[in-house]
Amino acid sequence: MEKIKLILQKIIRFLSEAKVELKRVTWPTPKQTLASTTVVIVIVFIIAIFLGIIDYVLAKLVKFILG
């Protein structure tokens, strides 16, 4: 029973410390979040197009080599 109490105390202490830390966090504004999300989506599309082109070229090259 003591072991369970000790574990529960540790969990409660962890959660209270986590709450304190979350209050210290500087959260981004909605405008910053939107800007960051837009940048990520644009970069993902650019990389997807690049990898698609590379895949297409390599597939054609393999077909050319193997006949």
Secondary structure, 3 states (H helix, E strand, C coil): CHHHHHHHHHHHHHHHHHHHHHHHCCCCCHHHHHHHHHHHHHHHHHHHHHHHHHHHHHHHHHHHHHC
